[in-house]
Amino acid sequence: MNEKLYLFNPFMIKNLSEKELQTIYQDLYKKIISDANTMHDYSTNIETYANLIYICGEVIARLTKDLIELKTKIEINTSINTTEERKHWSESNDAKPPALDYFKALATRMSQDDIKLLADKECSLKRFKNAYDSIEHLINALKRKQDSIKYEEFGGSNSWNKV
């Protein structure tokens, strides 16, 4: 057998660029047998989809890391900017400062670009999670097809083992 399920080494895949992952994904996708009609074709497609799902999982991991880092950056910058805005206000005004929410709003406005980037990354993460789930469902459907073929061809779910 030429199984390529372990084609991707989890210790090495993290070193691949997004472009390289994209190329590998596209190359694998081209290997899908669109008119699968034999057990071997179904098995080949299941193997290919398993590799595609692995790549999606890698991208999900990367996006999750990016999200965590970006959320942390926004929180830190918002805290710093809130403090600085409040300090600046206190230095230039003698009156009692406005509520802290006022300064948090100003600080949040300063992080607007990062917040938009966060939203974009969250959308990308959602797309890859949906792709991952869809491929997983497809793999399960192909396995059920294989089981039904075994049942139809060999007259029972376990009788094919006796052949």
DRENPA-3360 file (N, C-alpha, C; in nm, 2 decimals, always signed):
BEGIN
1 = MNEKLYLF = +0.08/-0.12/+0.00/+0.00/+0.00/+0.00/+0.09/+0.13/+0.00 ~ +0.04/+0.23/-0.06/+0.11/+0.35/-0.07/+0.03/+0.46/+0.02 ~ +0.00/+0.42/+0.14/-0.08/+0.52/+0.22/+0.01/+0.64/+0.25 ~ -0.05/+0.75/+0.24/+0.02/+0.88/+0.27/-0.05/+0.95/+0.39 ~ -0.12/+0.87/+0.47/-0.18/+0.93/+0.59/-0.08/+1.00/+0.68 ~ +0.04/+0.95/+0.69/+0.14/+1.01/+0.78/+0.24/+1.09/+0.69 ~ +0.19/+1.15/+0.58/+0.27/+1.23/+0.50/+0.32/+1.35/+0.57 ~ +0.24/+1.40/+0.66/+0.27/+1.53/+0.73/+0.32/+1.50/+0.87;
9 = NPFMIKNL = +0.44/+1.54/+0.90/+0.50/+1.53/+1.03/+0.46/+1.65/+1.11 ~ +0.40/+1.63/+1.23/+0.35/+1.74/+1.31/+0.46/+1.83/+1.36 ~ +0.58/+1.77/+1.37/+0.70/+1.85/+1.41/+0.75/+1.94/+1.30 ~ +0.72/+1.90/+1.18/+0.78/+1.98/+1.06/+0.68/+2.06/+0.99 ~ +0.55/+2.03/+1.00/+0.45/+2.10/+0.92/+0.44/+2.25/+0.97 ~ +0.47/+2.27/+1.10/+0.47/+2.41/+1.15/+0.57/+2.50/+1.08 ~ +0.67/+2.44/+1.02/+0.77/+2.52/+0.95/+0.73/+2.56/+0.80 ~ +0.62/+2.50/+0.75/+0.58/+2.53/+0.62/+0.51/+2.66/+0.62;
17 = SEKELQTI = +0.52/+2.74/+0.51/+0.45/+2.86/+0.50/+0.31/+2.84/+0.46 ~ +0.23/+2.94/+0.47/+0.09/+2.93/+0.43/+0.08/+2.90/+0.28 ~ +0.16/+2.96/+0.20/+0.17/+2.93/+0.06/+0.20/+2.79/+0.03 ~ +0.29/+2.73/+0.10/+0.33/+2.59/+0.08/+0.21/+2.50/+0.12 ~ +0.15/+2.53/+0.23/+0.03/+2.45/+0.27/-0.08/+2.46/+0.17 ~ -0.10/+2.58/+0.11/-0.20/+2.60/+0.01/-0.17/+2.51/-0.11 ~ -0.05/+2.51/-0.15/+0.00/+2.44/-0.27/-0.03/+2.29/-0.24 ~ +0.02/+2.24/-0.13/+0.00/+2.10/-0.09/-0.15/+2.06/-0.09;
25 = YQDLYKKI = -0.23/+2.15/-0.03/-0.38/+2.13/-0.03/-0.43/+2.11/-0.17 ~ -0.40/+2.21/-0.26/-0.45/+2.20/-0.39/-0.40/+2.08/-0.47 ~ -0.28/+2.04/-0.45/-0.22/+1.92/-0.51/-0.30/+1.80/-0.46 ~ -0.32/+1.79/-0.34/-0.40/+1.68/-0.28/-0.54/+1.68/-0.34 ~ -0.60/+1.79/-0.34/-0.74/+1.80/-0.38/-0.76/+1.75/-0.53 ~ -0.66/+1.77/-0.61/-0.66/+1.73/-0.75/-0.66/+1.57/-0.76 ~ -0.61/+1.51/-0.65/-0.60/+1.36/-0.65/-0.73/+1.29/-0.61 ~ -0.83/+1.37/-0.58/-0.96/+1.31/-0.54/-1.02/+1.25/-0.67;
33 = ISDANTMH = -1.07/+1.13/-0.66/-1.13/+1.05/-0.77/-1.28/+1.09/-0.77 ~ -1.32/+1.17/-0.87/-1.46/+1.22/-0.87/-1.56/+1.12/-0.89 ~ -1.53/+1.02/-0.97/-1.63/+0.91/-1.00/-1.58/+0.78/-0.93 ~ -1.56/+0.79/-0.80/-1.52/+0.66/-0.73/-1.63/+0.56/-0.74 ~ -1.58/+0.44/-0.78/-1.68/+0.33/-0.79/-1.63/+0.20/-0.74 ~ -1.51/+0.20/-0.69/-1.45/+0.07/-0.63/-1.41/+0.10/-0.49 ~ -1.40/-0.01/-0.41/-1.35/+0.00/-0.27/-1.22/+0.08/-0.27 ~ -1.13/+0.05/-0.36/-1.00/+0.11/-0.37/-1.01/+0.26/-0.39;
41 = DYSTNIET = -1.10/+0.30/-0.48/-1.12/+0.44/-0.51/-1.17/+0.51/-0.38 ~ -1.27/+0.45/-0.31/-1.32/+0.51/-0.19/-1.21/+0.52/-0.09 ~ -1.13/+0.42/-0.07/-1.02/+0.42/+0.02/-0.92/+0.53/-0.01 ~ -0.89/+0.54/-0.14/-0.80/+0.65/-0.18/-0.85/+0.78/-0.15 ~ -0.98/+0.80/-0.17/-1.04/+0.93/-0.14/-1.04/+0.96/+0.01 ~ -1.07/+0.86/+0.09/-1.07/+0.87/+0.23/-0.93/+0.92/+0.28 ~ -0.83/+0.85/+0.23/-0.69/+0.89/+0.26/-0.66/+1.03/+0.22 ~ -0.71/+1.07/+0.10/-0.68/+1.21/+0.05/-0.75/+1.31/+0.14;
49 = YANLIYIC = -0.88/+1.28/+0.17/-0.96/+1.37/+0.26/-0.90/+1.38/+0.40 ~ -0.84/+1.27/+0.45/-0.78/+1.27/+0.58/-0.66/+1.36/+0.58 ~ -0.58/+1.36/+0.47/-0.47/+1.45/+0.46/-0.52/+1.60/+0.44 ~ -0.62/+1.62/+0.37/-0.68/+1.76/+0.36/-0.72/+1.81/+0.50 ~ -0.79/+1.72/+0.57/-0.83/+1.76/+0.70/-0.72/+1.79/+0.80 ~ -0.61/+1.72/+0.78/-0.49/+1.74/+0.86/-0.43/+1.88/+0.83 ~ -0.43/+1.92/+0.70/-0.39/+2.06/+0.66/-0.48/+2.16/+0.72 ~ -0.61/+2.14/+0.71/-0.71/+2.23/+0.77/-0.68/+2.24/+0.92;
57 = GEVIARLT = -0.65/+2.13/+0.99/-0.62/+2.14/+1.13/-0.50/+2.22/+1.16 ~ -0.40/+2.21/+1.08/-0.28/+2.29/+1.10/-0.31/+2.44/+1.08 ~ -0.39/+2.48/+0.98/-0.43/+2.62/+0.97/-0.52/+2.66/+1.09 ~ -0.60/+2.58/+1.13/-0.68/+2.61/+1.25/-0.59/+2.64/+1.37 ~ -0.49/+2.56/+1.39/-0.40/+2.58/+1.50/-0.33/+2.71/+1.48 ~ -0.28/+2.74/+1.36/-0.21/+2.87/+1.34/-0.31/+2.99/+1.37 ~ -0.43/+2.98/+1.32/-0.52/+3.09/+1.33/-0.56/+3.11/+1.48 ~ -0.57/+3.00/+1.55/-0.60/+3.00/+1.70/-0.49/+3.07/+1.77;
65 = KDLIELKT = -0.37/+3.04/+1.74/-0.25/+3.11/+1.80/-0.25/+3.26/+1.77 ~ -0.28/+3.29/+1.64/-0.29/+3.43/+1.60/-0.40/+3.51/+1.68 ~ -0.51/+3.44/+1.69/-0.62/+3.50/+1.76/-0.59/+3.53/+1.91 ~ -0.53/+3.43/+1.97/-0.49/+3.45/+2.11/-0.39/+3.57/+2.13 ~ -0.29/+3.57/+2.04/-0.19/+3.68/+2.04/-0.26/+3.81/+2.02 ~ -0.35/+3.82/+1.92/-0.41/+3.95/+1.88/-0.50/+3.99/+1.99 ~ -0.58/+3.90/+2.05/-0.67/+3.94/+2.16/-0.59/+3.99/+2.28 ~ -0.48/+3.93/+2.31/-0.39/+3.97/+2.42/-0.33/+4.11/+2.39;
73 = KIEINTSI = -0.29/+4.13/+2.26/-0.24/+4.26/+2.22/-0.34/+4.37/+2.24 ~ -0.46/+4.34/+2.20/-0.57/+4.44/+2.21/-0.60/+4.47/+2.35 ~ -0.60/+4.37/+2.44/-0.63/+4.39/+2.58/-0.52/+4.48/+2.64 ~ -0.39/+4.44/+2.61/-0.28/+4.52/+2.67/-0.28/+4.66/+2.62 ~ -0.30/+4.68/+2.49/-0.30/+4.82/+2.44/-0.42/+4.90/+2.49 ~ -0.53/+4.84/+2.51/-0.65/+4.91/+2.56/-0.62/+4.95/+2.70 ~ -0.56/+4.86/+2.78/-0.53/+4.90/+2.92/-0.43/+5.01/+2.93 ~ -0.32/+5.00/+2.85/-0.22/+5.11/+2.84/-0.28/+5.24/+2.80;
81 = NTTEERKH = -0.36/+5.23/+2.69/-0.42/+5.36/+2.64/-0.52/+5.42/+2.73 ~ -0.60/+5.33/+2.80/-0.69/+5.38/+2.90/-0.62/+5.46/+3.01 ~ -0.51/+5.40/+3.06/-0.43/+5.46/+3.16/-0.37/+5.59/+3.12 ~ -0.32/+5.59/+3.00/-0.25/+5.71/+2.94/-0.36/+5.82/+2.91 ~ -0.47/+5.79/+2.86/-0.57/+5.89/+2.83/-0.62/+5.95/+2.96 ~ -0.64/+5.87/+3.06/-0.69/+5.92/+3.19/-0.58/+6.01/+3.26 ~ -0.46/+5.97/+3.25/-0.35/+6.05/+3.30/-0.34/+6.18/+3.23 ~ -0.35/+6.18/+3.10/-0.34/+6.30/+3.01/-0.46/+6.39/+3.05;
89 = WSESNDAK = -0.58/+6.33/+3.07/-0.69/+6.42/+3.10/-0.67/+6.48/+3.24 ~ -0.62/+6.41/+3.33/-0.60/+6.46/+3.47/-0.50/+6.57/+3.47 ~ -0.40/+6.56/+3.38/-0.29/+6.66/+3.38/-0.34/+6.79/+3.32 ~ -0.44/+6.78/+3.22/-0.48/+6.90/+3.15/-0.62/+6.95/+3.20 ~ -0.68/+6.89/+3.30/-0.80/+6.94/+3.36/-0.80/+6.93/+3.51 ~ -0.87/+7.03/+3.57/-0.87/+7.03/+3.72/-1.00/+6.96/+3.77 ~ -1.10/+6.94/+3.69/-1.22/+6.88/+3.73/-1.20/+6.73/+3.75 ~ -1.31/+6.67/+3.81/-1.31/+6.53/+3.84/-1.31/+6.46/+3.70;
97 = PPALDYFK = -1.23/+6.36/+3.68/-1.23/+6.29/+3.55/-1.36/+6.21/+3.52 ~ -1.40/+6.20/+3.40/-1.52/+6.12/+3.36/-1.51/+5.98/+3.41 ~ -1.61/+5.90/+3.39/-1.61/+5.76/+3.43/-1.50/+5.69/+3.35 ~ -1.46/+5.58/+3.41/-1.35/+5.50/+3.34/-1.39/+5.45/+3.20 ~ -1.52/+5.42/+3.19/-1.57/+5.37/+3.06/-1.55/+5.47/+2.95 ~ -1.54/+5.60/+2.98/-1.51/+5.70/+2.88/-1.37/+5.68/+2.82 ~ -1.28/+5.66/+2.91/-1.14/+5.63/+2.87/-1.12/+5.50/+2.80 ~ -1.19/+5.40/+2.85/-1.19/+5.27/+2.78/-1.24/+5.28/+2.64;
105 = ALATRMSQ = -1.34/+5.36/+2.62/-1.40/+5.38/+2.48/-1.29/+5.45/+2.39 ~ -1.22/+5.55/+2.45/-1.12/+5.62/+2.37/-1.01/+5.52/+2.34 ~ -0.97/+5.44/+2.43/-0.86/+5.34/+2.41/-0.91/+5.23/+2.31 ~ -1.03/+5.19/+2.31/-1.08/+5.09/+2.22/-1.08/+5.15/+2.08 ~ -1.12/+5.28/+2.06/-1.11/+5.34/+1.93/-0.97/+5.34/+1.88 ~ -0.87/+5.35/+1.96/-0.73/+5.35/+1.92/-0.69/+5.21/+1.87 ~ -0.76/+5.10/+1.91/-0.73/+4.97/+1.87/-0.82/+4.92/+1.75 ~ -0.89/+5.01/+1.69/-0.99/+4.98/+1.58/-0.93/+4.89/+1.47;
113 = DDIKLLAD = -0.81/+4.92/+1.43/-0.75/+4.84/+1.32/-0.72/+4.70/+1.37 ~ -0.67/+4.68/+1.49/-0.65/+4.55/+1.54/-0.78/+4.47/+1.56 ~ -0.89/+4.54/+1.60/-1.02/+4.48/+1.62/-1.07/+4.43/+1.48 ~ -1.05/+4.51/+1.38/-1.10/+4.46/+1.24/-1.01/+4.34/+1.20 ~ -0.88/+4.35/+1.23/-0.80/+4.23/+1.19/-0.84/+4.11/+1.27 ~ -0.88/+4.13/+1.40/-0.93/+4.01/+1.48/-1.05/+3.96/+1.42 ~ -1.14/+4.04/+1.38/-1.27/+3.99/+1.32/-1.24/+3.91/+1.19 ~ -1.15/+3.96/+1.11/-1.11/+3.89/+0.98/-1.05/+3.75/+1.02;
121 = KECSLKRF = -0.96/+3.75/+1.12/-0.90/+3.62/+1.16/-1.01/+3.52/+1.21 ~ -1.10/+3.58/+1.29/-1.21/+3.49/+1.34/-1.29/+3.43/+1.23 ~ -1.32/+3.51/+1.13/-1.39/+3.46/+1.01/-1.31/+3.36/+0.94 ~ -1.19/+3.38/+0.92/-1.10/+3.27/+0.86/-1.10/+3.15/+0.94 ~ -1.09/+3.16/+1.07/-1.09/+3.04/+1.16/-1.22/+2.97/+1.14 ~ -1.33/+3.04/+1.14/-1.46/+2.98/+1.13/-1.47/+2.90/+0.99 ~ -1.42/+2.96/+0.89/-1.42/+2.89/+0.76/-1.34/+2.76/+0.76 ~ -1.23/+2.77/+0.82/-1.15/+2.64/+0.83/-1.21/+2.54/+0.92;
129 = KNAYDSIE = -1.27/+2.58/+1.02/-1.34/+2.49/+1.11/-1.46/+2.42/+1.04 ~ -1.53/+2.50/+0.96/-1.64/+2.45/+0.88/-1.59/+2.35/+0.77 ~ -1.48/+2.39/+0.71/-1.42/+2.29/+0.61/-1.37/+2.16/+0.68 ~ -1.31/+2.18/+0.79/-1.27/+2.06/+0.87/-1.39/+1.97/+0.90 ~ -1.49/+2.03/+0.95/-1.61/+1.95/+0.99/-1.68/+1.89/+0.86 ~ -1.68/+1.96/+0.75/-1.74/+1.91/+0.63/-1.66/+1.79/+0.57 ~ -1.53/+1.81/+0.57/-1.45/+1.70/+0.52/-1.46/+1.57/+0.62 ~ -1.47/+1.60/+0.75/-1.49/+1.49/+0.84/-1.62/+1.42/+0.81;
137 = HLINALKR = -1.73/+1.49/+0.79/-1.86/+1.43/+0.75/-1.85/+1.36/+0.62 ~ -1.78/+1.41/+0.53/-1.76/+1.34/+0.40/-1.69/+1.21/+0.41 ~ -1.58/+1.21/+0.50/-1.51/+1.09/+0.52/-1.60/+0.98/+0.58 ~ -1.68/+1.02/+0.68/-1.78/+0.93/+0.74/-1.88/+0.88/+0.64 ~ -1.92/+0.97/+0.55/-2.02/+0.92/+0.44/-1.95/+0.82/+0.35 ~ -1.83/+0.84/+0.31/-1.75/+0.75/+0.23/-1.74/+0.61/+0.30 ~ -1.71/+0.62/+0.43/-1.70/+0.49/+0.50/-1.83/+0.42/+0.51 ~ -1.94/+0.49/+0.52/-2.07/+0.43/+0.52/-2.10/+0.37/+0.38;
145 = KQDSIKYE = -2.06/+0.44/+0.27/-2.07/+0.38/+0.14/-2.00/+0.25/+0.12 ~ -1.87/+0.25/+0.18/-1.79/+0.13/+0.17/-1.86/+0.02/+0.24 ~ -1.92/+0.05/+0.36/-1.99/-0.06/+0.44/-2.11/-0.11/+0.36 ~ -2.18/-0.02/+0.30/-2.30/-0.06/+0.22/-2.26/-0.15/+0.10 ~ -2.15/-0.11/+0.04/-2.10/-0.19/-0.07/-2.06/-0.33/-0.02 ~ -1.99/-0.34/+0.09/-1.95/-0.47/+0.15/-2.08/-0.55/+0.17 ~ -2.18/-0.49/+0.23/-2.30/-0.56/+0.26/-2.37/-0.61/+0.13 ~ -2.38/-0.52/+0.03/-2.45/-0.56/-0.09/-2.37/-0.67/-0.17;
153 = EFGGSNSW = -2.24/-0.66/-0.17/-2.15/-0.75/-0.25/-2.14/-0.89/-0.18 ~ -2.13/-0.88/-0.05/-2.10/-1.01/+0.02/-2.21/-1.06/+0.11 ~ -2.33/-1.00/+0.10/-2.45/-1.05/+0.17/-2.45/-1.03/+0.32 ~ -2.38/-0.95/+0.37/-2.38/-0.92/+0.52/-2.27/-0.84/+0.56 ~ -2.28/-0.77/+0.67/-2.18/-0.68/+0.72/-2.05/-0.75/+0.76 ~ -2.06/-0.88/+0.81/-1.94/-0.95/+0.85/-1.90/-1.06/+0.76 ~ -1.99/-1.10/+0.67/-1.95/-1.21/+0.58/-1.84/-1.18/+0.48 ~ -1.81/-1.05/+0.46/-1.70/-1.02/+0.36/-1.57/-1.06/+0.42;
161 = NKV = -1.56/-1.07/+0.55/-1.43/-1.11/+0.61/-1.40/-1.26/+0.58 ~ -1.50/-1.34/+0.56/-1.49/-1.48/+0.53/-1.44/-1.52/+0.39 ~ -1.45/-1.42/+0.30/-1.42/-1.45/+0.16/-1.27/-1.46/+0.15;
% end
